[in-house]
Amino acid sequence: MKLSRLSLFCFTSALGASSLTAGTTTSSSTTDSTTTSSVSTTEPNWLTGENVSLGGILFPHFHFQSVYGGTTADDVEHFGAGHHDPVSDGWTIQGFEFGGSLRPVEWFEAYGTYHLFQDAHTRDWDGEFEEWFGKIKNIPGGFEVRGGRYLNRFGFHNQTHTHGWDFVDNNLVNGRFLGDDGLYTIGGEVTWTLPVSWTSLISVSVGAVPEHEHDHEHEGHEHEETSFESEGALFNDTVVVANWTNNWDYNDFHQFRFGASGAWGDNEFSKTSQVYGLHVEYQWRENGYETGGSYFRWRTEGMLRHFDASTSAEHDHHEHEEEHAEHQEHEEEHHAESGSFTEFGIYSALAYGLNNGLEFGLRGEYVEGVADAGLDERFRVSPSVTYYLNPQRTLYLRTQYNYDHSSDFGDEHSVWAQVGLNWGGPEVR
């Protein structure tokens, strides 16, 4: 009951703020023309958060997402593809995000955000600084560098926070290959804008994957017939990430984005994992570069993961020192079992938006699975309807249905209703 009261309070508060607009990186491209004509590009708008700042250099952001719904799934332990995905009946507070973008000078920017969220499994509250980084830009030759903790540039979806998703939950392939919270790095990254007639960016990052206590809190579900733990394939130490993305506009109305990504690093088996990806997106806009009008978007990401595994690897989340010492003699007598595995995954998502604030979405997903590692083959289809309550499209209501088929749990059905609120100007990325 306490959870329901808190969620209802947040829900009604969000509805009461229906005139607010948000601070996503795409908000500036969808702002209504009547709003931009009445509000200066430098004048603070406290209703929308646009240009609101402290001293003209620190720009605050706030985001809130919550979901109510239900599922036919009984064993929800591994049902979600992301840490903030709803997996059980009732309310799930996906999170409150408090962030800020720092722009003191033309050549330097910084960003940080703290995420307070409710664990979808235990209903406990937790929080962490998801990102904190500084960026030096406008370096001669078309370079920029950033350092700190950041979501890696890998395809389209990985670098997007929960408040920027087009669907209620995470993509299957992203959650399985890159982790419940996406692929984060504490390290440094160099981005080069190629000297070509279209926008073409190459980014290379080197760093360490931060540890998350909640990553392995729900690993009590065991596959007795499997030889390797599925979570062992995830990156857990030094990782190198490369991303190449191109933006090419055929004309004002037809735009394309496409590219390739790769990640190489150590995994939790004390072996190596590799993930390769291709991403492509087509978008049509009725009014071209002008705001408003209908639009259509088709986005697809495909990934291939190869990982080496070993039963002799030590996993902090399920082995204790005393157990390791007790069985040390037995390990010397037996050969460690090892293997190499490859898995494919893909998602493809369509979105058709109307000028009245309605957006219709459809997503199809598939992950191949690896039986020996306890990774099930899985297929999911998710139609959705989103209604944006304001012209800036940053206060929204969303409904989504999931048909989920797995070689492990069979067929399951879920229905979710989400409310989202975003406030602030464009974020530093």
C-alpha positions in Angstrom: 0.0 0.0 0.0 2.9 2.4 0.8 4.3 1.7 -2.7 0.9 2.4 -4.4 0.4 5.7 -2.5 3.9 6.8 -3.5 3.4 5.9 -7.1 0.0 7.5 -7.2 1.4 10.7 -5.7 4.1 10.8 -8.3 1.6 10.1 -11.1 -0.8 12.9 -10.1 2.1 15.3 -9.5 3.3 14.5 -13.1 -0.2 15.2 -14.5 -0.4 18.4 -12.6 2.8 19.5 -14.3 1.5 18.8 -17.8 2.9 22.1 -19.1 6.5 21.1 -18.3 9.0 20.1 -21.0 12.1 18.1 -20.8 15.8 18.0 -21.1 16.5 15.2 -23.5 19.0 15.6 -26.2 16.2 15.5 -28.8 13.8 18.0 -27.2 15.2 20.9 -29.2 14.3 19.3 -32.5 10.7 18.7 -31.5 9.9 22.0 -29.9 6.7 23.6 -31.2 7.2 26.7 -33.4 4.8 28.8 -31.4 6.8 28.1 -28.3 10.1 29.1 -29.8 8.6 32.3 -31.2 7.4 33.5 -27.8 10.4 32.4 -25.8 13.9 33.7 -26.5 16.6 31.1 -27.1 18.4 32.6 -24.1 15.5 33.6 -21.8 14.8 31.0 -19.0 11.5 29.2 -19.2 10.7 27.8 -15.8 7.7 25.8 -17.1 9.8 23.9 -19.5 13.2 24.1 -17.9 14.7 25.3 -21.2 17.6 27.7 -20.6 17.1 27.5 -16.8 20.6 27.7 -15.3 22.6 28.7 -12.3 24.9 31.6 -13.3 24.4 30.8 -16.9 26.8 27.8 -16.7 25.0 25.0 -14.8 21.8 23.6 -16.4 19.6 21.3 -14.2 17.7 18.2 -15.4 15.0 16.1 -13.8 13.3 12.9 -15.1 10.7 10.6 -13.7 9.3 7.3 -15.0 6.9 4.8 -13.4 5.0 1.7 -14.7 1.9 -0.1 -13.7 0.8 -3.4 -15.1 0.8 -7.1 -15.0 2.3 -10.3 -16.5 1.4 -13.9 -16.7 4.9 -15.0 -15.9 5.3 -16.8 -12.6 9.1 -17.1 -12.5 10.1 -13.4 -13.1 13.7 -13.8 -11.8 15.2 -13.6 -15.3 12.2 -12.2 -17.1 13.3 -8.6 -17.6 16.0 -7.6 -20.1 17.1 -4.6 -18.0 17.5 -3.7 -14.4 14.7 -1.1 -14.5 12.3 -3.2 -16.5 8.9 -4.0 -14.9 8.7 -7.8 -14.3 5.8 -8.2 -11.8 2.2 -7.1 -11.2 1.6 -3.6 -9.7 3.7 -0.5 -9.7 7.3 -0.2 -10.5 9.1 3.1 -10.0 11.7 3.0 -12.7 13.4 6.1 -11.4 13.9 9.7 -10.4 16.9 11.2 -12.3 18.6 14.3 -11.0 21.3 15.7 -13.3 23.1 18.7 -14.5 25.0 20.0 -17.5 28.0 22.3 -17.0 29.0 24.7 -19.8 31.4 27.2 -18.4 33.4 27.9 -21.6 33.1 27.1 -25.3 35.6 24.3 -25.2 34.7 22.4 -22.0 31.5 20.7 -20.8 30.6 18.3 -18.1 27.6 16.2 -17.1 26.5 14.2 -14.1 23.3 12.4 -13.1 22.1 10.5 -10.0 19.4 7.8 -10.5 17.1 6.9 -7.5 15.2 3.8 -8.4 13.1 0.9 -7.1 14.5 -2.6 -7.6 11.9 -4.4 -9.8 12.4 -7.7 -8.0 12.8 -6.8 -4.3 10.9 -3.5 -4.3 13.8 -2.0 -2.3 15.1 1.5 -3.1 18.6 2.1 -4.4 20.5 4.8 -6.2 23.8 5.5 -7.9 25.6 8.2 -9.9 25.0 6.7 -13.4 27.2 9.2 -15.3 29.8 11.8 -14.4 32.2 13.0 -17.0 34.0 16.0 -18.5 34.4 16.7 -22.2 36.9 18.9 -24.1 35.6 19.8 -27.5 36.5 22.0 -30.5 40.0 20.5 -30.6 41.7 21.2 -34.0 41.3 18.5 -36.5 37.7 17.7 -35.5 38.5 15.9 -32.2 36.9 15.9 -28.8 37.7 13.9 -25.7 35.8 13.0 -22.6 36.7 11.2 -19.4 34.9 9.9 -16.3 32.0 7.4 -16.1 29.8 7.3 -19.1 27.5 5.2 -21.2 29.5 3.9 -24.1 28.7 4.9 -27.6 27.7 1.5 -29.0 25.0 1.7 -31.6 21.9 3.7 -30.9 20.3 2.4 -27.7 23.2 1.8 -25.3 24.0 5.5 -24.8 20.4 6.4 -24.0 19.1 6.7 -20.4 15.8 5.1 -19.4 13.9 8.4 -19.8 14.9 8.5 -23.5 13.6 5.0 -24.4 10.8 4.6 -27.0 9.5 1.5 -25.2 8.7 0.7 -21.5 11.5 -1.9 -21.3 15.0 -2.6 -22.5 15.8 -4.4 -25.7 16.6 -8.1 -25.2 19.9 -8.1 -27.1 21.1 -5.0 -25.3 20.4 -6.4 -21.9 21.9 -9.8 -22.6 25.0 -8.7 -24.5 25.9 -5.4 -22.8 24.4 -5.8 -19.3 21.3 -5.0 -17.3 22.2 -1.3 -17.1 23.9 -1.1 -20.4 27.7 -0.9 -21.1 29.3 1.8 -18.8 33.0 2.6 -18.7 35.1 4.5 -16.2 37.9 5.7 -18.5 38.5 8.0 -21.5 37.1 8.4 -25.0 38.3 10.1 -28.2 35.8 11.1 -30.9 36.8 12.2 -34.3 34.5 14.0 -36.8 35.6 12.9 -40.2 36.2 15.5 -42.9 33.4 14.4 -45.2 30.3 16.1 -46.6 28.0 14.3 -44.2 28.3 13.9 -40.4 30.5 10.9 -39.7 31.9 10.2 -36.2 34.3 7.6 -34.9 34.7 7.1 -31.2 37.2 4.9 -29.3 36.9 4.3 -25.6 39.3 2.5 -23.2 38.4 1.9 -19.5 37.1 -0.4 -16.8 33.5 -1.6 -16.4 32.3 -0.4 -12.9 31.0 -3.0 -10.5 27.2 -3.1 -9.7 26.1 -4.8 -6.6 22.6 -5.3 -8.1 23.9 -7.0 -11.2 24.0 -10.4 -9.5 21.4 -10.1 -6.7 18.9 -12.3 -8.5 21.0 -15.1 -9.7 19.5 -17.7 -7.4 17.8 -19.4 -10.4 20.1 -22.2 -11.5 20.2 -24.3 -14.6 21.2 -27.7 -13.4 22.0 -28.9 -17.0 24.2 -26.0 -17.9 28.0 -26.1 -17.6 28.6 -22.3 -17.4 26.9 -19.4 -15.6 25.3 -17.1 -18.2 26.4 -13.9 -16.4 30.0 -14.8 -16.8 30.0 -13.7 -20.4 29.5 -10.0 -19.5 32.3 -7.6 -19.4 33.7 -7.0 -15.9 37.2 -5.4 -16.2 39.1 -3.6 -19.0 37.1 -3.0 -22.1 37.8 -1.3 -25.4 34.8 0.1 -27.3 34.7 1.5 -30.9 31.8 3.1 -32.6 31.2 4.6 -36.1 28.0 6.4 -36.8 27.0 8.4 -39.9 24.2 10.9 -40.3 23.2 11.4 -43.9 20.3 13.5 -45.1 19.0 12.6 -48.5 16.9 15.7 -48.3 14.9 17.7 -45.8 12.4 14.9 -45.4 14.4 11.7 -45.6 17.3 11.1 -43.2 19.5 8.1 -42.6 21.8 7.0 -39.7 24.0 4.0 -39.9 27.2 2.5 -38.6 29.1 -0.3 -36.8 30.4 -0.9 -33.3 32.7 -3.3 -31.5 33.6 -4.1 -27.9 36.5 -6.3 -26.6 37.4 -7.0 -23.1 37.7 -9.3 -20.1 34.6 -11.2 -18.8 33.6 -12.7 -15.5 35.0 -16.1 -16.6 38.5 -14.5 -16.5 38.4 -15.0 -20.2 37.5 -12.6 -23.1 34.3 -11.5 -24.7 33.7 -9.7 -28.0 30.5 -7.9 -29.2 30.1 -6.6 -32.7 27.1 -4.6 -33.9 25.6 -3.0 -37.0 23.0 -0.2 -36.6 20.8 1.6 -39.2 17.9 4.0 -39.0 15.6 5.7 -41.5 13.4 8.6 -40.7 10.8 10.5 -42.7 9.4 13.8 -41.5 6.4 15.4 -43.1 7.6 18.9 -42.4 11.3 18.2 -43.0 13.6 20.2 -40.7 10.6 22.3 -39.5 8.8 21.3 -36.3 5.5 19.5 -36.2 3.9 17.2 -38.7 3.8 13.4 -38.9 6.9 11.3 -39.0 8.0 7.7 -39.5 11.1 6.0 -38.0 12.5 2.5 -38.5 15.5 1.5 -36.4 17.4 -1.8 -36.3 20.4 -3.0 -34.4 22.0 -6.5 -34.8 24.8 -7.8 -32.6 27.0 -10.9 -32.6 28.7 -11.9 -29.4 31.6 -14.4 -29.0 32.9 -15.3 -25.5 35.2 -17.8 -24.0 34.1 -19.5 -20.8 35.7 -21.7 -18.1 34.3 -23.4 -15.0 37.4 -22.6 -13.1 36.8 -18.8 -13.2 36.1 -17.3 -9.8 32.8 -15.4 -9.5 32.5 -13.2 -6.4 28.7 -13.3 -6.5 28.4 -17.0 -6.0 31.7 -18.3 -4.6 33.0 -17.8 -1.1 36.6 -17.9 0.0 36.0 -20.8 2.4 34.3 -22.9 -0.3 37.2 -22.2 -2.6 39.7 -23.3 -0.1 37.7 -26.4 0.8 37.6 -27.6 -2.8 41.1 -26.5 -3.9 42.5 -30.0 -3.7 39.7 -31.3 -5.9 40.3 -28.6 -8.5 43.9 -29.7 -8.8 42.7 -33.2 -9.6 40.2 -32.3 -12.2 40.7 -30.4 -15.5 38.7 -27.2 -15.8 36.0 -27.3 -18.4 36.2 -24.6 -21.0 34.4 -23.6 -24.1 33.9 -20.9 -26.7 30.4 -19.7 -27.7 28.8 -17.4 -30.3 25.3 -15.8 -30.0 23.3 -13.5 -32.3 20.7 -11.0 -31.4 18.6 -8.3 -33.1 15.8 -5.9 -32.6 13.9 -3.8 -35.1 11.5 -1.0 -34.1 9.0 1.1 -36.0 7.4 4.3 -34.9 4.7 6.4 -36.6 3.8 9.7 -35.0 1.0 12.1 -35.6 0.9 15.9 -35.1 -1.7 15.5 -32.3 0.8 13.8 -30.0 0.0 10.2 -30.7 2.8 7.8 -31.5 2.3 4.1 -32.5 5.2 1.8 -32.1 6.1 -1.8 -32.9 9.2 -3.7 -31.8 10.3 -7.2 -32.8 13.3 -8.9 -31.0 15.3 -12.1 -31.1 18.2 -13.6 -29.2 19.7 -16.9 -30.3 20.6 -18.4 -26.9 23.4 -20.7 -25.8 22.1 -23.8 -24.0 25.4 -24.7 -22.4 25.6 -21.3 -20.8 22.0 -21.2 -19.6 21.0 -18.6 -22.2 17.5 -19.3 -23.6 16.4 -18.7 -27.2 13.9 -15.8 -26.9 11.5 -13.9 -29.2 9.4 -10.9 -28.2 6.9 -8.7 -30.0 5.9 -5.4 -28.4 3.2 -3.0 -29.9 2.9 0.3 -28.0 0.9 3.5 -28.1 2.4 6.7 -26.6 0.5 10.0 -26.1 2.5 13.1 -25.5 0.4 15.6 -23.4 2.3 18.7 -24.4 3.6 20.1 -27.7 7.2 19.6 -26.6 6.5 15.8 -26.2 8.2 15.4 -22.9 5.2 14.6 -20.6 3.7 11.3 -21.9 1.6 8.3 -21.2 2.5 5.0 -22.8 0.8 1.6 -23.0 2.6 -1.5 -24.2 1.8 -5.2 -24.7 4.5 -7.9 -24.8 4.2 -11.3 -26.3 7.2 -13.2 -25.1 8.3 -16.7 -26.2 11.3 -18.5 -24.7 12.8 -22.0 -25.0 12.9 -21.9 -21.2 9.6 -20.5 -20.0 7.3 -20.9 -23.1 4.8 -18.2 -23.9 4.1 -15.2 -21.6 2.0 -12.1 -21.9 2.5 -8.7 -20.3 0.6 -5.4 -20.3 2.2 -2.2 -19.0 1.2 1.5 -18.6 3.9 4.1 -18.1 4.0 7.7 -17.2 7.0 9.8 -17.9 8.1 13.4 -17.1 11.2 15.2 -18.2 12.4 18.7 -17.3 15.3 20.8 -18.4 17.3 21.7 -21.4 19.5 19.6 -23.7 22.0 17.4 -21.9 25.7 17.2 -22.5 26.6 14.0 -24.3 
